[in-house]
Amino acid sequence: MIIRVSPQWQLTIPKALREEFGRVREAEARMERGVLMVRPVLAPSADWVATRFAPQGITREVLWEAMRVVEGRRRKTEGGT
C-alpha cells in the first residue's frame, strides 16, 4: 500500500489501513533496518490503564510487571535470540 508524504513530512494513511489500525489517537513509530514501523498506542496513559483495571483488583504494580514481561519478550523476539 502506498502512503503520501507531505512537504512537512506528515503521512497520509489510506482509509483501508486506518480501519485496520483501529481508533487510536497516538502511535509509536520507529525505524527497523530502513523500514518505518508504526504501532497503535491503545492506552493514552499509565493512569488511564490503572483506573480502567482497578475495579478488577489489578494493581499498578501488577500492570508494570506485566508490561516489563511483555517488553522483554518483544525485545527477545526482535533481537532474534
Backbone atoms as SQL, in Angstrom:
CREATE TABLE atoms (id INTEGER PRIMARY KEY, chain TEXT, resi INTEGER, resn TEXT, atom TEXT, x REAL, y REAL, z REAL);
INSERT INTO atoms VALUES
  (1, 'A', 1, 'MET', 'N', 0.853, -1.163, 0.000),
  (2, 'A', 1, 'MET', 'CA', 0.000, 0.000, 0.000),
  (3, 'A', 1, 'MET', 'C', 0.905, 1.235, 0.000),
  (4, 'A', 2, 'ILE', 'N', 0.575, 2.192, -0.800),
  (5, 'A', 2, 'ILE', 'CA', 1.346, 3.432, -0.905),
  (6, 'A', 2, 'ILE', 'C', 0.691, 4.506, -0.030),
  (7, 'A', 3, 'ILE', 'N', 1.529, 5.232, 0.718),
  (8, 'A', 3, 'ILE', 'CA', 1.016, 6.357, 1.501),
  (9, 'A', 3, 'ILE', 'C', 1.692, 7.630, 1.010),
  (10, 'A', 4, 'ARG', 'N', 1.048, 8.744, 1.205),
  (11, 'A', 4, 'ARG', 'CA', 1.556, 10.024, 0.761),
  (12, 'A', 4, 'ARG', 'C', 2.360, 10.684, 1.880),
  (13, 'A', 5, 'VAL', 'N', 3.480, 11.310, 1.514),
  (14, 'A', 5, 'VAL', 'CA', 4.299, 12.066, 2.453),
  (15, 'A', 5, 'VAL', 'C', 4.249, 13.523, 2.018),
  (16, 'A', 6, 'SER', 'N', 3.756, 14.389, 2.912),
  (17, 'A', 6, 'SER', 'CA', 3.622, 15.810, 2.587),
  (18, 'A', 6, 'SER', 'C', 4.983, 16.503, 2.676),
  (19, 'A', 7, 'PRO', 'N', 5.086, 17.734, 2.185),
  (20, 'A', 7, 'PRO', 'CA', 6.333, 18.502, 2.322),
  (21, 'A', 7, 'PRO', 'C', 6.730, 18.718, 3.791),
  (22, 'A', 8, 'GLN', 'N', 5.754, 18.656, 4.712),
  (23, 'A', 8, 'GLN', 'CA', 6.040, 18.802, 6.147),
  (24, 'A', 8, 'GLN', 'C', 6.352, 17.449, 6.802),
  (25, 'A', 9, 'TRP', 'N', 6.501, 16.420, 6.003),
  (26, 'A', 9, 'TRP', 'CA', 6.793, 15.050, 6.453),
  (27, 'A', 9, 'TRP', 'C', 5.640, 14.422, 7.221),
  (28, 'A', 10, 'GLN', 'N', 4.422, 14.828, 6.928),
  (29, 'A', 10, 'GLN', 'CA', 3.245, 14.184, 7.507),
  (30, 'A', 10, 'GLN', 'C', 2.823, 13.060, 6.577),
  (31, 'A', 11, 'LEU', 'N', 2.402, 11.957, 7.162),
  (32, 'A', 11, 'LEU', 'CA', 1.986, 10.797, 6.381),
  (33, 'A', 11, 'LEU', 'C', 0.471, 10.761, 6.265),
  (34, 'A', 12, 'THR', 'N', -0.018, 10.515, 5.076),
  (35, 'A', 12, 'THR', 'CA', -1.446, 10.342, 4.861),
  (36, 'A', 12, 'THR', 'C', -1.697, 8.848, 4.708),
  (37, 'A', 13, 'ILE', 'N', -2.427, 8.291, 5.656),
  (38, 'A', 13, 'ILE', 'CA', -2.676, 6.847, 5.674),
  (39, 'A', 13, 'ILE', 'C', -4.011, 6.570, 4.988),
  (40, 'A', 14, 'PRO', 'N', -4.017, 5.681, 4.000),
  (41, 'A', 14, 'PRO', 'CA', -5.266, 5.367, 3.302),
  (42, 'A', 14, 'PRO', 'C', -6.331, 4.819, 4.253),
  (43, 'A', 15, 'LYS', 'N', -7.582, 5.058, 3.912),
  (44, 'A', 15, 'LYS', 'CA', -8.717, 4.683, 4.760),
  (45, 'A', 15, 'LYS', 'C', -8.705, 3.188, 5.103),
  (46, 'A', 16, 'ALA', 'N', -8.407, 2.335, 4.138),
  (47, 'A', 16, 'ALA', 'CA', -8.399, 0.884, 4.395),
  (48, 'A', 16, 'ALA', 'C', -7.394, 0.523, 5.488),
  (49, 'A', 17, 'LEU', 'N', -6.251, 1.162, 5.481),
  (50, 'A', 17, 'LEU', 'CA', -5.236, 0.890, 6.501),
  (51, 'A', 17, 'LEU', 'C', -5.649, 1.480, 7.848),
  (52, 'A', 18, 'ARG', 'N', -6.252, 2.670, 7.834),
  (53, 'A', 18, 'ARG', 'CA', -6.725, 3.282, 9.092),
  (54, 'A', 18, 'ARG', 'C', -7.736, 2.382, 9.779),
  (55, 'A', 19, 'GLU', 'N', -8.623, 1.772, 9.006),
  (56, 'A', 19, 'GLU', 'CA', -9.632, 0.889, 9.592),
  (57, 'A', 19, 'GLU', 'C', -8.981, -0.313, 10.279),
  (58, 'A', 20, 'GLU', 'N', -7.922, -0.849, 9.713),
  (59, 'A', 20, 'GLU', 'CA', -7.208, -1.965, 10.342),
  (60, 'A', 20, 'GLU', 'C', -6.418, -1.509, 11.559),
  (61, 'A', 21, 'PHE', 'N', -5.933, -0.272, 11.517),
  (62, 'A', 21, 'PHE', 'CA', -5.111, 0.278, 12.594),
  (63, 'A', 21, 'PHE', 'C', -5.912, 0.477, 13.864),
  (64, 'A', 22, 'GLY', 'N', -7.189, 0.786, 13.724),
  (65, 'A', 22, 'GLY', 'CA', -8.047, 0.981, 14.886),
  (66, 'A', 22, 'GLY', 'C', -8.237, 2.446, 15.209),
  (67, 'A', 23, 'ARG', 'N', -9.161, 2.697, 16.134),
  (68, 'A', 23, 'ARG', 'CA', -9.473, 4.072, 16.542),
  (69, 'A', 23, 'ARG', 'C', -8.555, 4.476, 17.681),
  (70, 'A', 24, 'VAL', 'N', -7.413, 5.019, 17.346),
  (71, 'A', 24, 'VAL', 'CA', -6.445, 5.473, 18.342),
  (72, 'A', 24, 'VAL', 'C', -6.069, 6.919, 18.035),
  (73, 'A', 25, 'ARG', 'N', -5.566, 7.605, 19.051),
  (74, 'A', 25, 'ARG', 'CA', -5.163, 9.000, 18.860),
  (75, 'A', 25, 'ARG', 'C', -3.644, 9.142, 18.812),
  (76, 'A', 26, 'GLU', 'N', -2.917, 8.084, 19.166),
  (77, 'A', 26, 'GLU', 'CA', -1.462, 8.136, 19.168),
  (78, 'A', 26, 'GLU', 'C', -0.903, 6.834, 18.606),
  (79, 'A', 27, 'ALA', 'N', 0.341, 6.920, 18.115),
  (80, 'A', 27, 'ALA', 'CA', 1.022, 5.735, 17.608),
  (81, 'A', 27, 'ALA', 'C', 2.505, 5.833, 17.957),
  (82, 'A', 28, 'GLU', 'N', 3.121, 4.695, 18.119),
  (83, 'A', 28, 'GLU', 'CA', 4.566, 4.619, 18.341),
  (84, 'A', 28, 'GLU', 'C', 5.201, 4.361, 16.977),
  (85, 'A', 29, 'ALA', 'N', 6.263, 5.077, 16.664),
  (86, 'A', 29, 'ALA', 'CA', 6.954, 4.874, 15.395),
  (87, 'A', 29, 'ALA', 'C', 8.438, 4.661, 15.655),
  (88, 'A', 30, 'ARG', 'N', 9.045, 3.783, 14.852),
  (89, 'A', 30, 'ARG', 'CA', 10.490, 3.563, 14.947),
  (90, 'A', 30, 'ARG', 'C', 10.984, 3.014, 13.609),
  (91, 'A', 31, 'MET', 'N', 12.267, 3.130, 13.392),
  (92, 'A', 31, 'MET', 'CA', 12.875, 2.587, 12.179),
  (93, 'A', 31, 'MET', 'C', 13.550, 1.272, 12.518),
  (94, 'A', 32, 'GLU', 'N', 13.325, 0.269, 11.697),
  (95, 'A', 32, 'GLU', 'CA', 13.979, -1.035, 11.849),
  (96, 'A', 32, 'GLU', 'C', 14.567, -1.434, 10.504),
  (97, 'A', 33, 'ARG', 'N', 15.890, -1.356, 10.413),
  (98, 'A', 33, 'ARG', 'CA', 16.594, -1.737, 9.181),
  (99, 'A', 33, 'ARG', 'C', 16.021, -1.047, 7.949),
  (100, 'A', 34, 'GLY', 'N', 15.788, 0.247, 8.062),
  (101, 'A', 34, 'GLY', 'CA', 15.290, 1.025, 6.944),
  (102, 'A', 34, 'GLY', 'C', 13.796, 0.934, 6.705),
  (103, 'A', 35, 'VAL', 'N', 13.072, 0.291, 7.619),
  (104, 'A', 35, 'VAL', 'CA', 11.623, 0.148, 7.484),
  (105, 'A', 35, 'VAL', 'C', 10.955, 0.927, 8.610),
  (106, 'A', 36, 'LEU', 'N', 10.004, 1.783, 8.240),
  (107, 'A', 36, 'LEU', 'CA', 9.250, 2.532, 9.239),
  (108, 'A', 36, 'LEU', 'C', 8.186, 1.623, 9.832),
  (109, 'A', 37, 'MET', 'N', 8.250, 1.418, 11.138),
  (110, 'A', 37, 'MET', 'CA', 7.280, 0.587, 11.851),
  (111, 'A', 37, 'MET', 'C', 6.396, 1.514, 12.681),
  (112, 'A', 38, 'VAL', 'N', 5.084, 1.385, 12.529),
  (113, 'A', 38, 'VAL', 'CA', 4.137, 2.209, 13.274),
  (114, 'A', 38, 'VAL', 'C', 3.171, 1.279, 13.991),
  (115, 'A', 39, 'ARG', 'N', 3.059, 1.477, 15.307),
  (116, 'A', 39, 'ARG', 'CA', 2.193, 0.627, 16.124),
  (117, 'A', 39, 'ARG', 'C', 1.204, 1.508, 16.883),
  (118, 'A', 40, 'PRO', 'N', -0.088, 1.128, 16.887),
  (119, 'A', 40, 'PRO', 'CA', -1.064, 1.945, 17.611),
  (120, 'A', 40, 'PRO', 'C', -0.813, 1.921, 19.114),
  (121, 'A', 41, 'VAL', 'N', -1.017, 3.057, 19.754),
  (122, 'A', 41, 'VAL', 'CA', -0.967, 3.148, 21.210),
  (123, 'A', 41, 'VAL', 'C', -2.407, 3.005, 21.683),
  (124, 'A', 42, 'LEU', 'N', -2.688, 1.897, 22.323),
  (125, 'A', 42, 'LEU', 'CA', -4.057, 1.583, 22.692),
  (126, 'A', 42, 'LEU', 'C', -4.502, 2.253, 23.985),
  (127, 'A', 43, 'ALA', 'N', -3.557, 2.634, 24.820),
  (128, 'A', 43, 'ALA', 'CA', -3.884, 3.296, 26.088),
  (129, 'A', 43, 'ALA', 'C', -3.158, 4.639, 26.125),
  (130, 'A', 44, 'PRO', 'N', -3.862, 5.725, 26.375),
  (131, 'A', 44, 'PRO', 'CA', -3.244, 7.047, 26.336),
  (132, 'A', 44, 'PRO', 'C', -2.272, 7.345, 27.471),
  (133, 'A', 45, 'SER', 'N', -2.409, 6.671, 28.613),
  (134, 'A', 45, 'SER', 'CA', -1.506, 6.938, 29.734),
  (135, 'A', 45, 'SER', 'C', -1.542, 5.773, 30.719),
  (136, 'A', 46, 'ALA', 'N', -0.515, 5.721, 31.561),
  (137, 'A', 46, 'ALA', 'CA', -0.473, 4.700, 32.605),
  (138, 'A', 46, 'ALA', 'C', -1.610, 4.898, 33.606),
  (139, 'A', 47, 'ASP', 'N', -1.951, 6.145, 33.899),
  (140, 'A', 47, 'ASP', 'CA', -3.057, 6.427, 34.819),
  (141, 'A', 47, 'ASP', 'C', -4.380, 5.901, 34.256),
  (142, 'A', 48, 'TRP', 'N', -4.580, 6.073, 32.955),
  (143, 'A', 48, 'TRP', 'CA', -5.801, 5.579, 32.310),
  (144, 'A', 48, 'TRP', 'C', -5.902, 4.067, 32.473),
  (145, 'A', 49, 'VAL', 'N', -4.796, 3.373, 32.250),
  (146, 'A', 49, 'VAL', 'CA', -4.786, 1.909, 32.376),
  (147, 'A', 49, 'VAL', 'C', -5.066, 1.503, 33.817),
  (148, 'A', 50, 'ALA', 'N', -4.388, 2.137, 34.763),
  (149, 'A', 50, 'ALA', 'CA', -4.583, 1.793, 36.178),
  (150, 'A', 50, 'ALA', 'C', -6.025, 2.014, 36.604),
  (151, 'A', 51, 'THR', 'N', -6.615, 3.113, 36.201),
  (152, 'A', 51, 'THR', 'CA', -8.011, 3.408, 36.541),
  (153, 'A', 51, 'THR', 'C', -8.953, 2.390, 35.914),
  (154, 'A', 52, 'ARG', 'N', -8.666, 2.029, 34.692),
  (155, 'A', 52, 'ARG', 'CA', -9.533, 1.086, 33.967),
  (156, 'A', 52, 'ARG', 'C', -9.523, -0.310, 34.607),
  (157, 'A', 53, 'PHE', 'N', -8.360, -0.768, 35.091),
  (158, 'A', 53, 'PHE', 'CA', -8.257, -2.118, 35.635),
  (159, 'A', 53, 'PHE', 'C', -8.437, -2.208, 37.145),
  (160, 'A', 54, 'ALA', 'N', -8.455, -1.086, 37.846),
  (161, 'A', 54, 'ALA', 'CA', -8.623, -1.079, 39.298),
  (162, 'A', 54, 'ALA', 'C', -9.896, -1.798, 39.759),
  (163, 'A', 55, 'PRO', 'N', -11.046, -1.634, 39.077),
  (164, 'A', 55, 'PRO', 'CA', -12.251, -2.336, 39.532),
  (165, 'A', 55, 'PRO', 'C', -12.116, -3.863, 39.546),
  (166, 'A', 56, 'GLN', 'N', -11.211, -4.396, 38.724),
  (167, 'A', 56, 'GLN', 'CA', -10.993, -5.848, 38.713),
  (168, 'A', 56, 'GLN', 'C', -9.942, -6.277, 39.736),
  (169, 'A', 57, 'GLY', 'N', -9.432, -5.324, 40.520),
  (170, 'A', 57, 'GLY', 'CA', -8.445, -5.633, 41.550),
  (171, 'A', 57, 'GLY', 'C', -7.027, -5.737, 41.022),
  (172, 'A', 58, 'ILE', 'N', -6.792, -5.287, 39.808),
  (173, 'A', 58, 'ILE', 'CA', -5.448, -5.337, 39.227),
  (174, 'A', 58, 'ILE', 'C', -4.723, -4.053, 39.614),
  (175, 'A', 59, 'THR', 'N', -3.635, -4.221, 40.347),
  (176, 'A', 59, 'THR', 'CA', -2.900, -3.063, 40.872),
  (177, 'A', 59, 'THR', 'C', -1.919, -2.520, 39.849),
  (178, 'A', 60, 'ARG', 'N', -1.454, -1.314, 40.120),
  (179, 'A', 60, 'ARG', 'CA', -0.432, -0.680, 39.283),
  (180, 'A', 60, 'ARG', 'C', 0.832, -1.545, 39.214),
  (181, 'A', 61, 'GLU', 'N', 1.201, -2.134, 40.334),
  (182, 'A', 61, 'GLU', 'CA', 2.406, -2.964, 40.385),
  (183, 'A', 61, 'GLU', 'C', 2.276, -4.170, 39.462),
  (184, 'A', 62, 'VAL', 'N', 1.101, -4.798, 39.451),
  (185, 'A', 62, 'VAL', 'CA', 0.874, -5.951, 38.569),
  (186, 'A', 62, 'VAL', 'C', 0.935, -5.514, 37.111),
  (187, 'A', 63, 'LEU', 'N', 0.347, -4.364, 36.805),
  (188, 'A', 63, 'LEU', 'CA', 0.388, -3.854, 35.433),
  (189, 'A', 63, 'LEU', 'C', 1.820, -3.577, 34.991),
  (190, 'A', 64, 'TRP', 'N', 2.611, -2.933, 35.851),
  (191, 'A', 64, 'TRP', 'CA', 4.002, -2.632, 35.493),
  (192, 'A', 64, 'TRP', 'C', 4.795, -3.910, 35.270),
  (193, 'A', 65, 'GLU', 'N', 4.577, -4.919, 36.102),
  (194, 'A', 65, 'GLU', 'CA', 5.294, -6.186, 35.922),
  (195, 'A', 65, 'GLU', 'C', 4.887, -6.852, 34.610),
  (196, 'A', 66, 'ALA', 'N', 3.605, -6.829, 34.298),
  (197, 'A', 66, 'ALA', 'CA', 3.132, -7.405, 33.028),
  (198, 'A', 66, 'ALA', 'C', 3.760, -6.668, 31.850),
  (199, 'A', 67, 'MET', 'N', 3.834, -5.353, 31.920),
  (200, 'A', 67, 'MET', 'CA', 4.438, -4.575, 30.847),
  (201, 'A', 67, 'MET', 'C', 5.930, -4.895, 30.716),
  (202, 'A', 68, 'ARG', 'N', 6.604, -5.096, 31.837),
  (203, 'A', 68, 'ARG', 'CA', 8.023, -5.437, 31.810),
  (204, 'A', 68, 'ARG', 'C', 8.236, -6.784, 31.128),
  (205, 'A', 69, 'VAL', 'N', 7.395, -7.757, 31.451),
  (206, 'A', 69, 'VAL', 'CA', 7.497, -9.089, 30.850),
  (207, 'A', 69, 'VAL', 'C', 7.245, -9.023, 29.337),
  (208, 'A', 70, 'VAL', 'N', 6.189, -8.309, 28.945),
  (209, 'A', 70, 'VAL', 'CA', 5.863, -8.186, 27.519),
  (210, 'A', 70, 'VAL', 'C', 6.993, -7.491, 26.766),
  (211, 'A', 71, 'GLU', 'N', 7.538, -6.417, 27.323),
  (212, 'A', 71, 'GLU', 'CA', 8.634, -5.707, 26.673),
  (213, 'A', 71, 'GLU', 'C', 9.864, -6.600, 26.537),
  (214, 'A', 72, 'GLY', 'N', 10.158, -7.392, 27.560),
  (215, 'A', 72, 'GLY', 'CA', 11.282, -8.328, 27.490),
  (216, 'A', 72, 'GLY', 'C', 11.085, -9.349, 26.382),
  (217, 'A', 73, 'ARG', 'N', 9.877, -9.863, 26.250),
  (218, 'A', 73, 'ARG', 'CA', 9.576, -10.830, 25.173),
  (219, 'A', 73, 'ARG', 'C', 9.706, -10.169, 23.806),
  (220, 'A', 74, 'ARG', 'N', 9.219, -8.912, 23.698),
  (221, 'A', 74, 'ARG', 'CA', 9.301, -8.198, 22.416),
  (222, 'A', 74, 'ARG', 'C', 10.758, -7.995, 22.022),
  (223, 'A', 75, 'ARG', 'N', 11.569, -7.567, 22.975),
  (224, 'A', 75, 'ARG', 'CA', 12.997, -7.345, 22.674),
  (225, 'A', 75, 'ARG', 'C', 13.691, -8.650, 22.298),
  (226, 'A', 76, 'LYS', 'N', 13.350, -9.732, 22.973),
  (227, 'A', 76, 'LYS', 'CA', 13.950, -11.024, 22.660),
  (228, 'A', 76, 'LYS', 'C', 13.569, -11.445, 21.241),
  (229, 'A', 77, 'THR', 'N', 12.314, -11.251, 20.863),
  (230, 'A', 77, 'THR', 'CA', 11.854, -11.593, 19.518),
  (231, 'A', 77, 'THR', 'C', 12.531, -10.729, 18.473),
  (232, 'A', 78, 'GLU', 'N', 12.606, -9.421, 18.713),
  (233, 'A', 78, 'GLU', 'CA', 13.232, -8.513, 17.755),
  (234, 'A', 78, 'GLU', 'C', 14.719, -8.749, 17.642),
  (235, 'A', 79, 'GLY', 'N', 15.333, -9.182, 18.736),
  (236, 'A', 79, 'GLY', 'CA', 16.773, -9.440, 18.718),
  (237, 'A', 79, 'GLY', 'C', 17.142, -10.748, 18.065),
  (238, 'A', 80, 'GLY', 'N', 16.138, -11.592, 17.849),
  (239, 'A', 80, 'GLY', 'CA', 16.387, -12.868, 17.187),
  (240, 'A', 80, 'GLY', 'C', 17.003, -13.922, 18.074),
  (241, 'A', 81, 'THR', 'N', 16.974, -13.695, 19.409),
  (242, 'A', 81, 'THR', 'CA', 17.565, -14.692, 20.298),
  (243, 'A', 81, 'THR', 'C', 16.494, -15.463, 21.014);
